[in-house]
Amino acid sequence: MARRVLLSARAQKWLHCEVANLAERSAPAARRLLERIKDARRQLATFPRSGRPGLVPGTRRFVLGR
């Protein structure tokens, strides 16, 4: 059973800013970034122990590479 994967308010704000900045230079690159984030969230929803334990109990950190 998949779980819900939530972004903290700080992560949501960061993502919004990064996508907006990237879209100014390259809309396709901004779309690719959003798609990678969606893929990572799907993986965490399906495999909740992916990544490392987060600093806050009950959270996970999942770092995306290139």
Contacts in CASP RR format, 6 or more apart in sequence:
PFRMAT RR
TARGET T0000
AUTHOR 0000-0000-0000
METHOD contacts of the structure
MODEL  1
MARRVLLSARAQKWLHCEVANLAERSAPAARRLLERIKDARRQLATFPRS
GRPGLVPGTRRFVLGR
2 45 0 8 1.000
2 46 0 8 1.000
3 44 0 8 1.000
3 45 0 8 1.000
3 48 0 8 1.000
4 45 0 8 1.000
5 41 0 8 1.000
5 42 0 8 1.000
5 44 0 8 1.000
5 45 0 8 1.000
7 15 0 8 1.000
15 37 0 8 1.000
18 33 0 8 1.000
19 30 0 8 1.000
19 33 0 8 1.000
19 34 0 8 1.000
20 30 0 8 1.000
22 29 0 8 1.000
22 30 0 8 1.000
22 33 0 8 1.000
23 29 0 8 1.000
23 30 0 8 1.000
36 64 0 8 1.000
37 64 0 8 1.000
40 62 0 8 1.000
40 64 0 8 1.000
43 50 0 8 1.000
43 62 0 8 1.000
44 50 0 8 1.000
44 51 0 8 1.000
44 60 0 8 1.000
44 62 0 8 1.000
48 60 0 8 1.000
49 60 0 8 1.000
50 60 0 8 1.000
50 62 0 8 1.000
51 60 0 8 1.000
51 61 0 8 1.000
51 62 0 8 1.000
51 63 0 8 1.000
52 60 0 8 1.000
52 61 0 8 1.000
52 62 0 8 1.000
53 59 0 8 1.000
53 60 0 8 1.000
53 61 0 8 1.000
54 60 0 8 1.000
54 61 0 8 1.000
55 61 0 8 1.000
END
